[in-house]
Amino acid sequence: MLVFLGAVIEGFDLQAAGVAAPKLGPVFGLTPEQMGVFFSSATFGLIFGALLGGVIADRWGRRAGLATALLLFGVFSIATAWATGFQSLVVMRFLTGVGLGGALPNLVSIAAEAAEPGRRGRAVALMYAGVPLGGAVVSVVAMLGLHDDWRSIFVVGGVLPLLLVVPLMTLLPPLTVDKTAQKNGERTSIRSALFRPETLAPTLLLWAAFFFGLLVVYLLLNWLPQLLVGSGLSRGQASFVQILFNVGGAIGSLIAGRLLDGERPSLAVGSCFAFLIVSLLAMSAVSGNFASTLVAGAVVGGAVLCAQALLYGIAPQCYPAEVRGTGVGISVAVGRLGSIAGPLYAGALLARGMSPEQVLYAILPIAAICGLATVMLVSRRHRLAVPAA
């Protein structure tokens, strides 16, 4: 339960910037390019956080890694609310991203290690379902006008992780791996898991899938409200679509676990990505129609976060326990480059005069590449598997 709550809080903070953007942008007079930089500053911090969080988890335990990450992004989320200009916004959001990035490898490792080997995909997917639920909560806050201004979103997003630290340190065991195995085998295990000839291709597939998958996810998470408003919806309607996007994502995450642990995962994963492409086409076709966009938003959310949950379910199965946090952290860090590219990509397209519908079309080939890499990865999963620890 504590891990699931941590995922919910992470989802809240990850989408706080996108929800606050319609009010924050006019206050500071931000251009589309500056908005893209603001969105990407957090995801740039996620790279460093993912690497740091994974190392802390393997050396001092999953609990210490998660608590440190919660403290970090809690403090700097609150600090974001008191930014005075574009530069301070970018710096505070970057530091918030470092904490957010450190949390996810620990959440994934804890969920994987708490489950039986045959159910690890399902356990990680269940944990990951908390991320879009957190995004739905922040969207509800925005839609109902429960925040007085954009600052309150970041204050709430900072207080929540700080409140979770004490229960986490009190109730969750350290989950520290065997130190002797770690001392004798950490360097060799990482090298063999990532770079030996028979595992190099699967590792590169994992990194490619994370890069292109997170590009699509973070483009939509950060820009979807703006794209919907640009298509003719009101801000309240756009917030409601964002809620259903996240609810659909939570359901899709749960489905992903069953797909990954099923008998024919390659076919199921391929179908998931085909469904994602069709759903993006449908959303672009119904743009401006509120009722149709509601349905399309829920379907797109379910498809894109189902695809992402599949990757998080696969990643911890690729590494032995003593380097699992580091291995997952490296994979997520590579994917965070896509998190940076996604918001910048959308900002550049809009600055060139593209319509919201054209931006959605531009996502399609990226989603297809991610799908191809993921299908190839899942089909070769037996070559990535390691003994359960």
N, C-alpha and C positions, 0 to 999 in steps of 0.2 A: 504493500500500500504506500509506503514512504517513497519508493522508487517511482511509482505511478504518479504520485503527487508532484514529485520533482519534475517529471516529464510534462505535467500540466503547466507548472510554473514556467518551465523553459519555453513551452509553446506560447504562453501569454507574452513573455518578453520578446520572443523572436518576431511576433507580429505587431508588437506595440508601435513600432515606427511606421508601419504601413497604415495602421488605423489613425495614428496621430497626424499623418502627413497632410490631409486636406486642410487642417487648421494650422499646423506648424508652418507649412510652406508660405502662405500669405503673410504670416507674422514676420518672417525673416526675409521675405521677398526672394525666395529661392527659385532659380531657373530649373527646367527639367534636368539639365546636366548636373546641377548641384544636388538636386534630389537624388539622382542616381549615385552620386558620391556619398551622400549621407546614408543611403540604404546599404551601400557596399562597405562602408567603414566598419560596421558591425561584423559583416561576414568576413572581412579581412582579418579582424581580430579573432574570429572563430578558428582560423588556421593555426595561429600560435596557441590558442587555448586547447585545441584538439591534441596537438603534440605534447604540450605541457601536462594536460590532464591525464593522458595515457601513461606517461612516464611516472607521475605521482602515484597513479593507481597501482602500477606494478611494483614500485619501490616501497610505498608506505601504506598501501591498502586502498581498496575502492572507497571505503567510507571517508578517509582523509581527503582523497581526491575530489569526491563529490561535495563535501562540506566546504573545501577551499573554493571551489567553483561557485557555489551558491553565495558565499560571502562576497566574492569579487563582483559578480554581475548584479547582486543586490545593491551594493554601495554605489556603483557607477550608473546604474539605472536611475537611482534617486538623483545623482549628480547631473544627469542629462536634463532633468526638469529645470535646473537653474542655469542652463547654458545661456550665454548672452549674444551669441552670433554664430555664423556658419562654422567657423573654425572650432569653437568650443563644442558645438554639437557633434562634429565629426570625431573629435578626440574622445569625448565621453562615450559616444556610441561604439567607438573602437574598443575601448577598455571594457565596456559591457560585453562586447562580443568575445573578448578573451575568456571571460567567466563562462559565458554560454557555451563556448567551444569546449571548455574543460569538463563541463557537466556531462555531455552526451557520451563520450567513450566510457565513462564510469557507469552511467545508466545502462548502456548496452551490455557491458561486462557483468554487472550485477545480475541483470535479468537472465543472461545466458547461463551463468554459473548456478543460479538458483533452480534451474530446470533440469530434467533428465535429458541426456544427449539427443534422444529422438524427438523431443518437444522444444528444443531451444529456439527454433524458428518461430514457433507459436508464442513462446514466452517473450521474446524480444518484440514481436509485433504487438502483443498486448501492451507492453510498456510504451511502445512508440505511439499507440493510439492516444495516449495522454497528451502528446504534442499538439495535434489538431484540436483536441478538446480545449486546451488552453487558448488556442487561437480563437475558438468559438466564444469563449468567455469574454475576451477583450473586444470582440466584435459586438457582443450583446451590450457591453458597457457603452460602446460608442453609439450604437443604434438607439438605445433608450435615453441617451444624453445624461448618463449618470456621472460623467466626468465634466467638471466645470469648464475646463480648457484642456489643451493638449498636455500640459504638465502633469495633471493628475494621473494620466495613463502610466507615465514613467515612475511616479511615486509609488503607485500600487504595485507595479511590476518589480520595484526594488524592495518593498516591505515584505512581500510574500516569501521570497527565498530566505530572507533573514529569519523569518519566523520558523522556518523548517529546519534550521541548522541544529538547534538544541535537541529536538526529538530525534533527528538523524544520528547525532553523536551518541545519544543515550540508548536508542532502541536497535539500531542496525549494527550487526557485528562488523569487525574491521575488514573481513574478507581478504586478508593478506595472503599472498601465495607463498609456497615453500621457498624459504630464503636460500637454502642450499642449492636447490635446482636452479634458482634464479642466478646465483653467483657463478655457478659452474657452466650454465648453459644459455644465459640470456643472449650474449652476442651471437653465438653460433645458431641459436634457434631463430632469431630474427633474420639472419642471413639466409638460412635454409628455407625459412617460410616464404621469403620474398624473392630471392634472387637465384636460387639454383635453377639449372636449365629446365627441369620438368615442372617447376612451379612459376617460372617467370611469366609465361603467357597468361595463366589464370590471374596472377597478381595484376598484370597490366589491364586485363579485362575488368577486374574489380575497380581499379582506379578510374578507368575510362567511364564505366557505368556511374560511379559516384559523381564524376565531374559533370557529365551531361545531364544526369538526373537532378542534381542539386541546382544546376543552372535553370532548369525549367521550374523547379519547386520555388526557388527564391524569387524568380521573376514574377511568378503568380502571387506569392505571398505578399510581396512589397508593392506591386503595381496593380493588382486586380481592382482594388477600390477606385483608383484613379482611372483605369481603363473603362470601368463601368460608368463612372460619372461622365467621361468623355463620350460614351456611347448614348447618352441621353437619360440615364437614370439619376435619381436624386441621391444625395449622400446617404439618406436613411435607407433607401432601397439597395444601394450598393453594400451597405453594412449588413443588411439581411442576407444578401447573396453570399457575402463573405462568411456569415455564420453557417449557412448550409454547405458551403465549400468545406469548412472545417468539420462539420458533423459527418458529411460524406467521407472525408478523409479518415476520420476515426473508424468508421465502418470498413472502409477499404483496408486500413491497417490490420484489422482483425481478420479480414478475408485473406490477407497476404500470408499470415502465419499458417493457415490451413493449406494454402496453395504450396508453400515451401515444404511443408512436412508431408504432402500428399504423395501418391504413387507416380504421377506424371507431371512433375514440377515444370519441366521445360515447356510442354504444351500450355500449361496454365499460365506461366509467365508470359509467353508469347501472346496469348489471348488478352492478358491484362494490358499490354502495351498497345495492341491493336485497338482495344477499347478506348485507351487514352487518346489516340489520334482521332478516332471517330468523335469522341466527346468534345475535343477542341474544335473540330470542324463545326459541330453542332452549336457550340457557344458563339462562334463567330457569325453563324448564319442567323441566330435569333437575337443578335445584339439590338438593344433598345426596347425589347418586349420584356416587361418585368416578370410576368408569370413564366414564360419560357426560359428566361435567363436564370430564374430560381432553380428550375429543374436541371438545366445545363450546368449550373455552378456546383450543385451537389454531386452530379455525375463526374465532372472534371476533378473535383476534390477527391472523390473516392478512387478514381483511376490513378491520379498522379501520386497520391500518398500511399496507395497500395503498392505501386511500383517502388517507391522509396523505402517502404517498410520491408519489402523483399530484400533489398540490398543490406539493410541493417540486420536482417535475420541471417543472411549469408556470411557477413563479415566475421563475426566471432567464431564461426565454425572453421575458419581458415587458419587459425593460430592456436598453439598450445597455451595452456592456462598461464604459464609464467610470463608470457609476453603478449597476452591477449589484449590488455589495455593499450599497450604501445602499438600493436599491429592494427587494431581498430582505429586508434588515434591517427596513425599515418594515413590510413585509407580515407578517413573523414577529412583530414587536412587537405589531401589532394582534391577531394570533392569540393572543399570550400573555395577553391579557385573558381569553380563553376558558380558558387554562390555569389562571388564578386562579379563575375562576368554577366550573370543574368540581369540584375538591376541596371547595370551600366548599358547593357545591350538594349534593353527596352527604352531607357532614357535617350540613347542615341537615335533609335528608330523614330521616337516621337519628336525629337528635335529636328529631324529631317522632314517632318510633316506627314509621317505615316499615321493612318487611322488606327484606333484600337483593334479593329477587325484584322488589319494587315499585320499588326504585332502578333496576334494569335496565330495567323498563318505562318509567320516566321518561326514559331516555336516547333512546328511539325517536324521538320527534318532533324532537329536536335533530339526530340523525343524518340524518333525512329532509330537514331544511332545508339541512344541509351538502351533501347529495347533490344537491339541486336547484341550489344555487349553483354547484357544481363542474361539473355537466353543462352548464349555461348558459355557464359560462366556457370549457370545452373546445370547445363548439360555435362559439364566437366567437374561437377562438385565433388565427385568421389576421388578425384585426383588432388583436391585441395584438403580433403578431410584429414583430421589429425586425431589421435587417440584422446578420448574424453578424459578430463582431469578433474 
